[in-house]
Amino acid sequence: MSRTRRFGGHGEGEDIAESELNLVPYLDIMVNLIMFMLVTVSYLAQLKVIDIVAPNYGADASGKTEKSEPERSLTLAITESGYTILSNDPTLGRFSVPMAGGDFDYRGLTSKLSELKSQHKISNTLVVVAAPQVAYAAVVKTLDAARADGEKQLFPDVALGQVYGGK
């Protein structure tokens, strides 16, 4: 809508045209952005994926830049029945550390990881996955047991995950 006003002044009149600002395109863009953000947030909330990587527990003392052979990596699964240690190398096998007296065997886990680390070339990164039923305190004690065996560092780099599926 435009209007014309006649202003009188210093002897001459001026015609000035006024118009209203059209906000419809701006509102269309804002509504689309809000809808996009709502859909994105609801999708990410359904995924329930949080990538967590714990900070390094010390410096790498090896100082090597070249790797002659690929290092093996380990995954530690925490379930209601105990620990399961898996490797990306099929020749290494699968190891179990069962519960001891109704509680997790933290010392058994530390000794098994120390044994594996001393006998095989294994990277400093350990991926820890826990079943949803496992208590948070048990996960923290497991991380502490996997990081060091006394003064000897085992796995200073730890990545956390969650087991999906199952009961």
C-alpha positions as CSV (number, residue, x, y, z in Angstrom):
1,M,0.0,0.0,0.0
2,S,1.4,3.3,-0.9
3,R,0.4,6.8,0.1
4,T,1.3,10.1,-1.2
5,R,1.7,13.1,1.1
6,R,2.0,16.6,0.3
7,F,4.4,18.5,2.5
8,G,4.5,22.2,2.4
9,G,7.6,23.9,3.3
10,H,9.7,26.7,2.1
11,G,7.4,27.7,-0.7
12,E,7.6,24.4,-2.6
13,G,5.8,21.2,-2.0
14,E,7.3,17.7,-2.3
15,D,5.6,14.5,-3.1
16,I,7.0,11.6,-1.1
17,A,5.8,8.0,-1.6
18,E,5.8,5.8,1.4
19,S,5.5,2.0,1.3
20,E,5.3,-0.7,3.9
21,L,8.0,-3.3,4.3
22,N,7.0,-6.7,3.0
23,L,7.9,-9.2,5.7
24,V,6.4,-12.3,4.1
25,P,9.6,-13.6,2.4
26,Y,11.5,-13.1,5.6
27,L,8.9,-15.0,7.6
28,D,8.9,-17.8,5.1
29,I,12.7,-18.2,5.4
30,M,12.5,-18.1,9.2
31,V,9.7,-20.7,9.4
32,N,11.7,-23.0,7.1
33,L,14.8,-22.6,9.2
34,I,12.9,-23.4,12.4
35,M,11.3,-26.5,10.9
36,F,14.7,-27.7,9.7
37,M,16.3,-27.2,13.1
38,L,13.4,-29.0,14.8
39,V,13.7,-32.0,12.5
40,T,17.5,-32.1,12.9
41,V,17.3,-32.0,16.7
42,S,14.7,-34.7,16.9
43,Y,16.7,-36.9,14.6
44,L,19.9,-36.5,16.6
45,A,17.9,-37.1,19.9
46,Q,16.8,-40.4,18.4
47,L,20.3,-41.5,17.5
48,K,21.6,-41.1,21.1
49,V,25.1,-41.3,19.9
50,I,27.8,-39.5,21.8
51,D,31.4,-39.9,20.8
52,I,33.6,-39.8,23.8
53,V,37.4,-40.0,23.7
54,A,39.2,-39.7,27.0
55,P,42.3,-37.4,27.0
56,N,45.7,-39.0,26.8
57,Y,47.1,-40.3,30.1
58,G,50.7,-39.6,29.2
59,A,53.1,-39.0,26.3
60,D,54.0,-41.7,23.9
61,A,57.5,-42.7,24.8
62,S,58.2,-44.8,21.7
63,G,59.1,-41.8,19.5
64,K,58.6,-44.0,16.4
65,T,57.0,-42.4,13.3
66,E,57.1,-45.4,11.0
67,K,55.2,-48.6,11.7
68,S,56.7,-51.8,10.3
69,E,53.6,-53.8,10.9
70,P,50.0,-52.8,11.7
71,E,49.3,-52.7,15.4
72,R,46.5,-54.8,16.8
73,S,43.7,-52.9,18.6
74,L,41.5,-54.2,21.4
75,T,37.9,-53.7,22.3
76,L,36.7,-54.4,25.8
77,A,33.1,-55.3,26.2
78,I,31.5,-54.9,29.7
79,T,28.4,-57.0,30.2
80,E,26.5,-58.4,33.2
81,S,28.6,-61.6,33.1
82,G,32.0,-60.0,33.1
83,Y,34.5,-58.8,30.5
84,T,35.1,-59.9,26.9
85,I,38.3,-58.8,25.2
86,L,38.2,-58.7,21.4
87,S,40.9,-57.9,18.8
88,N,40.9,-56.8,15.2
89,D,43.4,-59.6,14.5
90,P,41.6,-63.0,14.3
91,T,44.8,-64.9,15.3
92,L,44.8,-63.2,18.7
93,G,41.5,-64.7,19.6
94,R,38.9,-63.7,22.2
95,F,39.4,-63.6,25.9
96,S,37.0,-63.6,28.8
97,V,37.4,-62.3,32.4
98,P,34.3,-63.5,34.3
99,M,32.8,-62.0,37.4
100,A,34.5,-62.8,40.7
101,G,32.2,-63.1,43.7
102,G,29.4,-61.2,42.2
103,D,31.5,-58.2,41.2
104,F,33.7,-57.4,38.3
105,D,37.3,-58.8,38.5
106,Y,39.3,-55.6,38.1
107,R,42.6,-57.1,39.0
108,G,42.0,-60.1,36.7
109,L,41.2,-57.6,33.9
110,T,44.4,-55.6,34.6
111,S,46.6,-58.7,34.6
112,K,45.0,-60.1,31.4
113,L,45.5,-56.8,29.6
114,S,49.1,-56.5,30.8
115,E,49.7,-60.1,29.6
116,L,48.3,-59.3,26.2
117,K,50.2,-56.0,25.9
118,S,53.5,-57.7,26.8
119,Q,53.1,-60.7,24.5
120,H,51.8,-58.9,21.4
121,K,52.2,-55.6,19.6
122,I,49.0,-53.8,20.6
123,S,48.2,-50.1,20.2
124,N,47.7,-47.8,23.1
125,T,44.1,-47.2,22.2
126,L,41.4,-49.4,23.9
127,V,37.8,-49.2,22.9
128,V,35.5,-49.8,25.8
129,V,31.8,-50.6,25.2
130,A,29.4,-51.2,28.0
131,A,25.9,-52.8,28.1
132,P,23.2,-50.4,29.2
133,Q,22.6,-52.4,32.4
134,V,26.2,-51.9,33.6
135,A,26.5,-49.3,36.4
136,Y,28.5,-46.2,35.7
137,A,30.8,-46.8,38.7
138,A,31.8,-50.2,37.2
139,V,32.7,-48.5,33.9
140,V,34.8,-45.9,35.7
141,K,36.6,-48.6,37.7
142,T,37.1,-50.6,34.5
143,L,38.7,-47.6,32.8
144,D,41.0,-47.2,35.8
145,A,42.0,-50.9,35.7
146,A,42.7,-50.7,31.9
147,R,44.9,-47.6,32.0
148,A,47.8,-48.8,34.1
149,D,49.3,-51.8,35.9
150,G,51.1,-50.2,38.8
151,E,53.7,-47.9,37.2
152,K,53.4,-49.6,33.8
153,Q,51.0,-47.8,31.4
154,L,48.7,-50.2,29.5
155,F,46.1,-48.2,27.5
156,P,46.4,-44.4,28.0
157,D,44.0,-43.7,25.1
158,V,40.5,-44.9,25.8
159,A,37.4,-44.5,23.6
160,L,33.9,-45.2,25.0
161,G,30.9,-46.7,23.3
162,Q,27.6,-48.4,24.0
163,V,26.3,-51.8,23.1
164,Y,23.1,-51.6,21.1
165,G,20.5,-54.3,21.0
166,G,20.1,-57.2,23.3
167,K,18.1,-57.3,26.5
